[in-house]
Amino acid sequence: MQYYTERRKQKGIGLSGLLVWAVILILVAISGLKIAPAYIEFSTIQKNLSAIVKDINSQSADLNQIKTLFSKRAQIDNIKSINAQDIKINKENGRVVLSASYTVRIPLVSNLSLTIDFDAVSE
């Protein structure tokens, strides 16, 4: 009988390494779940601004009508970060451009929070 004197190298991950990676993945997942709603709302705001611009380019609209259109769309889509007063209306090259700048503060852990600045512009 022959005995192997060399030890084979073990492959795989140890329990401590598994726990470290699990904690890191859980923290990333929790952070992602807290941040995702802010980006979804930003996408919705940008979509609504673009839709309003398409609606008002086919007809002449005044400032109050644009703000009313946004207020109705914001109520339907449950937009809480901005309101109709926060929208800036400009004309560039004969086209109406709507924009809104706002900041979202997301609490992460105890007194640690994340602040994200958004600039939504109609296309």
Order of alpha helices (4+ residues) and beta strands (2+ residues): alpha-alpha-beta-beta-beta
